[in-house]
């Protein structure tokens, strides 16, 4: 059975379009933020892995490039630290 609309078809269509657009933009923003979070976690895991590799062997270079990011290892008197993208991951001895 067909419904008869009395003149508000354009307004209903624009409202539906605006709601759909808001949903798409919100989902895009959420997915982008999740990828940023995953990238940060990946940096942290790689930094921990580099510290463990340096503890096992002294043959590992202090500057490593993993997936296009430079990881710089530093051994200080009281800590091990890895710097990547202006983030410093540090473990105390």
GROMACS elastic network, one bead per residue, 0.5 to 0.9 nm:
[ bonds ]
;  ai    aj funct       b0    kb
    5     8     6  0.66819   500
    5     9     6  0.67248   500
    6     9     6  0.77878   500
    7    10     6  0.77408   500
    7    11     6  0.86320   500
    8    11     6  0.52512   500
    8    12     6  0.61456   500
    8    13     6  0.85977   500
    9    12     6  0.51751   500
    9    13     6  0.61144   500
    9    14     6  0.86287   500
   10    13     6  0.50836   500
   10    14     6  0.61331   500
   10    15     6  0.85426   500
   11    14     6  0.51720   500
   11    15     6  0.61069   500
   11    16     6  0.86097   500
   12    15     6  0.50978   500
   12    16     6  0.61698   500
   12    17     6  0.85624   500
   13    16     6  0.51427   500
   13    17     6  0.60952   500
   13    18     6  0.85893   500
   14    18     6  0.60501   500
   14    19     6  0.85735   500
   15    18     6  0.51125   500
   15    19     6  0.62141   500
   15    20     6  0.86035   500
   16    19     6  0.51778   500
   16    20     6  0.61375   500
   16    21     6  0.85416   500
   17    20     6  0.50934   500
   17    21     6  0.60479   500
   17    22     6  0.85925   500
   18    21     6  0.50632   500
   18    22     6  0.61647   500
   18    23     6  0.86634   500
   19    22     6  0.51219   500
   19    23     6  0.62620   500
   19    24     6  0.87181   500
   20    23     6  0.51319   500
   20    24     6  0.62344   500
   20    25     6  0.86576   500
   21    24     6  0.51393   500
   21    25     6  0.61431   500
   21    26     6  0.85417   500
   22    25     6  0.51722   500
   22    26     6  0.60569   500
   22    27     6  0.85779   500
   23    26     6  0.51597   500
   23    27     6  0.61659   500
   23    28     6  0.85852   500
   24    27     6  0.52087   500
   24    28     6  0.61186   500
   24    29     6  0.86340   500
   25    28     6  0.50760   500
   25    29     6  0.61758   500
   25    30     6  0.86576   500
   26    29     6  0.51679   500
   26    30     6  0.62337   500
   26    31     6  0.87003   500
   27    30     6  0.50736   500
   27    31     6  0.61374   500
   27    32     6  0.85316   500
   28    31     6  0.52309   500
   28    32     6  0.61374   500
   28    33     6  0.86784   500
   29    32     6  0.51286   500
   29    33     6  0.62531   500
   29    34     6  0.87098   500
   30    33     6  0.51762   500
   30    34     6  0.62581   500
   30    35     6  0.87707   500
   31    34     6  0.50786   500
   31    35     6  0.63191   500
   31    36     6  0.87674   500
   32    35     6  0.51929   500
   32    36     6  0.64017   500
   32    37     6  0.87876   500
   33    36     6  0.50554   500
   33    37     6  0.62718   500
   33    38     6  0.86882   500
   34    37     6  0.50043   500
   34    38     6  0.61584   500
   34    39     6  0.85598   500
   35    38     6  0.50102   500
   35    39     6  0.60880   500
   35    40     6  0.86236   500
   36    39     6  0.50752   500
   36    40     6  0.62948   500
   36    41     6  0.87410   500
   37    40     6  0.51316   500
   37    41     6  0.62809   500
   37    42     6  0.85963   500
   38    41     6  0.50633   500
   38    42     6  0.60382   500
   38    43     6  0.86059   500
   39    42     6  0.50057   500
   39    43     6  0.62445   500
   39    44     6  0.87100   500
   40    43     6  0.51323   500
   40    44     6  0.63396   500
   40    45     6  0.87539   500
   41    44     6  0.50386   500
   41    45     6  0.61594   500
   41    46     6  0.85579   500
   42    45     6  0.51439   500
   42    46     6  0.60914   500
   42    47     6  0.84965   500
   43    46     6  0.51746   500
   43    47     6  0.60708   500
   43    48     6  0.86557   500
   43    69     6  0.87860   500
   43    71     6  0.88666   500
   43    84     6  0.74508   500
   43    87     6  0.89210   500
   43    89     6  0.89829   500
   44    47     6  0.50627   500
   44    48     6  0.62432   500
   44    49     6  0.85873   500
   44    89     6  0.68908   500
   45    48     6  0.51516   500
   45    49     6  0.61409   500
   45    50     6  0.86636   500
   46    50     6  0.61352   500
   46    51     6  0.86599   500
   46    66     6  0.81837   500
   46    71     6  0.84872   500
   47    50     6  0.51160   500
   47    51     6  0.63368   500
   47    52     6  0.87344   500
   47    71     6  0.72553   500
   47    72     6  0.89400   500
   47    73     6  0.84277   500
   47    81     6  0.81221   500
   47    82     6  0.57619   500
   47    83     6  0.78738   500
   47    84     6  0.81666   500
   47    88     6  0.89033   500
   47    89     6  0.66079   500
   47    90     6  0.87230   500
   48    51     6  0.51338   500
   48    52     6  0.62801   500
   48    53     6  0.86709   500
   48    82     6  0.81531   500
   48    89     6  0.78827   500
   48    90     6  0.87316   500
   48    91     6  0.85356   500
   49    52     6  0.50953   500
   49    53     6  0.61580   500
   49    54     6  0.86788   500
   50    53     6  0.50299   500
   50    54     6  0.62353   500
   50    55     6  0.86666   500
   50    60     6  0.86376   500
   50    64     6  0.85735   500
   50    71     6  0.83024   500
   50    73     6  0.75361   500
   50    82     6  0.77535   500
   51    54     6  0.51530   500
   51    55     6  0.62944   500
   51    56     6  0.88128   500
   51    73     6  0.74654   500
   51    80     6  0.68689   500
   51    81     6  0.74761   500
   51    82     6  0.74427   500
   51    91     6  0.84209   500
   52    55     6  0.50355   500
   52    56     6  0.63332   500
   52    57     6  0.87040   500
   53    56     6  0.51860   500
   53    57     6  0.61100   500
   53    58     6  0.83144   500
   53    60     6  0.70909   500
   54    57     6  0.52021   500
   54    58     6  0.57905   500
   54    59     6  0.77666   500
   54    60     6  0.61457   500
   54    61     6  0.85545   500
   54    62     6  0.85819   500
   54    73     6  0.85391   500
   55    58     6  0.72773   500
   57    60     6  0.64419   500
   58    61     6  0.80944   500
   60    63     6  0.86756   500
   60    64     6  0.87024   500
   61    64     6  0.66819   500
   61    72     6  0.89855   500
   61    73     6  0.82702   500
   62    71     6  0.79804   500
   62    72     6  0.57313   500
   62    74     6  0.70694   500
   63    70     6  0.67977   500
   63    71     6  0.57329   500
   63    73     6  0.63444   500
   64    69     6  0.81925   500
   64    70     6  0.57908   500
   64    71     6  0.51333   500
   64    72     6  0.65179   500
   64    73     6  0.82411   500
   65    68     6  0.58727   500
   65    69     6  0.53529   500
   65    71     6  0.60037   500
   65    72     6  0.87176   500
   66    69     6  0.53895   500
   66    70     6  0.66358   500
   66    71     6  0.73823   500
   67    70     6  0.85408   500
   69    84     6  0.69165   500
   69    85     6  0.73945   500
   70    83     6  0.80851   500
   70    84     6  0.59106   500
   70    85     6  0.75250   500
   71    82     6  0.62872   500
   71    83     6  0.56910   500
   71    85     6  0.82299   500
   72    81     6  0.81922   500
   72    82     6  0.53467   500
   72    83     6  0.51256   500
   72    84     6  0.66336   500
   73    80     6  0.74993   500
   73    81     6  0.58823   500
   73    83     6  0.66527   500
   74    79     6  0.84880   500
   74    80     6  0.60228   500
   74    81     6  0.52824   500
   74    82     6  0.62204   500
   74    83     6  0.81743   500
   75    78     6  0.81335   500
   75    79     6  0.63637   500
   75    81     6  0.65054   500
   75    82     6  0.88465   500
   76    79     6  0.53127   500
   76    80     6  0.61589   500
   76    81     6  0.78743   500
   77    80     6  0.83912   500
   77    93     6  0.83071   500
   78    91     6  0.88269   500
   78    92     6  0.59431   500
   78    93     6  0.54676   500
   79    90     6  0.66610   500
   79    91     6  0.55424   500
   79    93     6  0.50234   500
   80    89     6  0.84050   500
   80    90     6  0.57071   500
   80    91     6  0.52731   500
   80    92     6  0.62594   500
   80    93     6  0.70357   500
   81    88     6  0.66156   500
   81    89     6  0.54958   500
   81    91     6  0.62644   500
   81    92     6  0.84493   500
   82    87     6  0.82558   500
   82    88     6  0.57149   500
   82    89     6  0.52431   500
   82    90     6  0.64690   500
   83    86     6  0.64365   500
   83    87     6  0.55961   500
   83    89     6  0.63296   500
   83    90     6  0.86086   500
   84    87     6  0.52630   500
   84    88     6  0.64990   500
   84    89     6  0.82517   500
   85    88     6  0.83293   500
